Amino acid sequence: MTNWLPGDCREANERFVGTDDAEWGIMNPITRRAAAALVTLTLVGAACTSDGGSTGDSTPAGTDAPGETTAPGATTAPGDTVEVVQADESKLDAVQSAGVFKCGTRDALPGFATLDDSGEHIGFDSDFCRVIAAAVLGDATAVDMVDLETDARFTALQSGEVDALVRNTTWTASRDGNEGATFLQPTFYDGQGMMVASDSGFASITDMDNVTICVAQGTTTEGNAAAEATRLGLAWEVRPFENVDLIQEAFIAGQCDGWSSDTSQLTGLRSVYPDGPDALVILPEVFSKEPLAPAVADGDTTWAQAVNWAIFATIQGEEFGITSENIDTFATTADPNIQKFLGQVVEGDAVLDPGLGLPTDFAYQVIKQVGNYAEIFDRNLAPLGLERGVNALWSDGGLMYSPPYR
Amino acid sequence: MTAALGTPRVPVWRDVRVLKWVAQIIVVAIAVAIVVWLYGNYVENASRQNIPTDMGFLDNPASFQITGNSLSQNAPVRDALYQGFLNTLRVSVVAIVAATVLGTVIGIARLSTNWVVRQLATVYVEAVRNIPLALFLTAGFLVVVLGVFPQITDAWDLAGLAVVSNRGVAVPWFEGSGAGLLVLFGAGAVAWFAAAKWRGRVADRTGALPRSGLWGFGAFAVVVAVGWGIFGYSYTLPSLDGRGTIGGIRIDPSFFALFFALTIYTASHIAEIVRGSIQAVARGQAEAADAVALSGFQRMWYVILPQALRIGLPPIGNQYLNLIKNSSLGAAIGYYDMTLVAKTTVGNGSPAVPVFFLVMVVYIAISLIVSALVNVANRRFALVER
C-alpha cells in the first residue's frame, strides 16, 4: 500500500504501518517516544505524498485502465480529500483510476430498475449504468449501483457520491440551472399520464372533475398535474406520497381516483398491480414532456462527453444493425463507418480516436457486453407492454438519433 | 541571589487569568474557522457547478399545489414555504395541547390505586414509547385512515355534523376570515382568565367556593356569543358532493394521521414525566391534604398537580420541542409541512442547500421561541426559596 511513495518517504511510512495498534496500550516510555518520532515521520511522509503523488505510476486496485494518466486526486492521502470536486481533474480520470463507476439509480421501479432474486439490479436504467461502465472501463460489471431516494438524487450527484445519475430523471430547465446537473442524451422520451381503476367510469382526464390524484413526492409530476388541472379548468386535489408502495395502498383503499406519473412508470406499476393489470387502465392523454436523461455534475465537460457518447453508441449500434449477438461478424466489415465506430484497426495501426478520453473500442464493448438500444429496450421495457413509439430510431420516425461517429 | 521584594511577577505565559482568556479565544477562533471553511467550500463547489447559492429561488413560481390549500401553483416558492410553516405550526399546536392533556391523564392513571387502570396505563406507555414514531405514523395511516375510514362513495355521515371518509373528515366551520375569529376567541380566553382570577380573589376573601372553571367558561361563552352576534359570523355544515365534500372544513387525512400519531406518541413520554413529577412531590403534601379532608380529586387538582407540574415543566417543554421537530415525519404520508414543501420545491428545481438552510433556521427559531416561553413560565412558577 505504500509503494507509490517516493523513495525517501517510503521508509518512514512503512515503519509506521508496521506498528500494530494493539501495542500502543502497553508501551514503555522509550517506545512511546519512538512512536512519537514515527508519527512525526509519517507526517513528513504525508507531506512528501502530496508533493510527489503525481510521480506515482501505479493505479490502485490493479486495473489496467486505459489512458495511464494517474490522477493526482487518486493517490493523495485520505486526509487530503477535502474538495468534493477536483477542478483540474475530470471525473473520467477519477473513474478510470478507481476502476469502478458509481451509478445513481434506484431499486423499485419495474422495467427501469429493480432487484432480481439474487439482488442484482435489472432494468432499463440499470443497463444504461452498465453501458457507461463498459464504455469508460471496458467492463460492464465494474459498476457500483447506488440506490437513491427521489429527493436525494441531485444532492448525491453534486456531492460526488455518485458519478452519474441514471435514474428516470426528467430534464427540465430549472434542474439544469439550479441543481448543478448537466443533462445528456435522453435514454427515454416519456410523458405524464393518468391511471384509473377500470371500473371507475373515467374514459378521459376531462371526465375527472372534483377528484383526488395521487403522485410521488419530489417529482415534476405534482406540478404537471396542477398545471393540467388549471389548463382544463378541473378541480384536482393532488396528494403526494413518499413512495409508490404508499400510493398503491392509498389507491387500493380508494383514497385516490387517479394515479399520475410518467406513462412508462404507470405501465410498469400496472404490470405488477396486486389485482392484476386489467384492474387498471391508463387514460389516452399524455399531458407533459418528460425526457428521461442521464445527468452528471456541472463543470466537467470531459466526463459529460464521455457519458454522452456511451449512450450514443447504443443508438448508433442499433442504426448499424449491430447487436451483442452479431457484433463479431462485423470484424471483417468493409464499411468504413462501422470500422471507425467499432474502433477497428484499418490499415497499419490506423484507428480512430476522437479524443473523448474513452478507449478506442468503447462502442464494441458497450454493444458486446450490454447490447444496442433496441436490445436494452426489448429486454426491459417491451415485457411491460411498452411500445417504442417516439423512442424509435429517427430513421423509423422516432427521436433516437446519434451524431455521426467520425 | 537577592530575594525579590513583594510578590514575584508571574510571566504572561503562565498567568492563569491570561491563559483562560487565550483558551477561550482559541476555541472560538477554531469554531469560526471551521464554519468559514465549510461555507467557503460550499460556495466554491456550488459555484463551480453553477448552483445558485443565493435566495433568488424564493421568487420563482412554486409550480406545485399544497394539498388542501388554495395557494395557486404560480405563487412564489416563498409563499409555499410560508404555508408549509403554517401547516407545521397548526399540527404542532393542536398536538401539543392534546398530548399534554392525554399525557397528564395517563401519568395520573399510572399511579392509580385501581389495578386495571394502572396496568392499562403502563401497557400504553410501554407499548407506545418503544415503537419508532415513523413506523407508528405509517402504520396508523395504513391501518386507520386507509383501513378503517370508508371510501368517499360510502362516507359516514354523522348526523349531518361530520362527513368521515378516507379523503378527510369534514366538520362544520365558520364562514369569514380566520383572523377575526382568532381575535374573538382570544378575547374570550382573556375573559375566561380574568373571571377565573376574580373568582380566586373572591374565594380568598370570603371563603366561598371559587368555581373558577365554571365562571371562566361562562365568561368565555358570553364574549364569543356576543362577538358572534355583532360580527355576524355564520357557519356551514358539511355534506357529501360526488367525490368530495362541500361546506364546513375538511381536515386532511394526513393531518389526522399525523395529529394522532404525534399526540399518542408524545403523550406516552409526557405521562412518564407527569408520573415522575407526582412522585417527586413530598409525601407530606398528600397527607396534609388528607388531613384537611380534601377529596381525592381536590387533593390531586389543588395540592399535588400544581407542585408536580412545576417540577415537570422543563422536561415537558423538551417534549414540545421534540413534537414540533417530529411533525416533519408527516412528509411520508403527504402532510405538507415545512419539510415536505422544502423537499418538493427542491425536486422541482430549487437549489437544495439554501432551501434546507432556510428550513433549518426556521426550525431553530421555533424551537428557541418555545424554549424561551417554557423558561419564562418556569421562572414564573418556580418555587421561590428563601
Interface residues (C-beta under 8 A of the other chain):
Chain A: V82 E83 V84 V85 A87 T150 D151 F154 T155 Q158 T172 A173 S174 R175 G177 N178 E179 G180 N210 V211 T212 Q217 G218 T219 T220 E222 G223 A226 A227 T230 A235 E237 V238 R239 P240 F241 E242 L246 E249 A250 I252 A253 G254 Q255 D257 A297 D298 G299
Chain B: N41 N45 A46 R48 Q49 N50 I51 P52 F57 N60 S63 F64 Q65 T67 G68 Q73 T138 F141 L142 V145 L146 G147 Q151 I152 T153 N166 R167 D241 G242 R243 G244 P253 S254 A331 A332 I333 G334 Y336 L340 K343 T344 V346 G347 N348 G349 S350 P351 A352
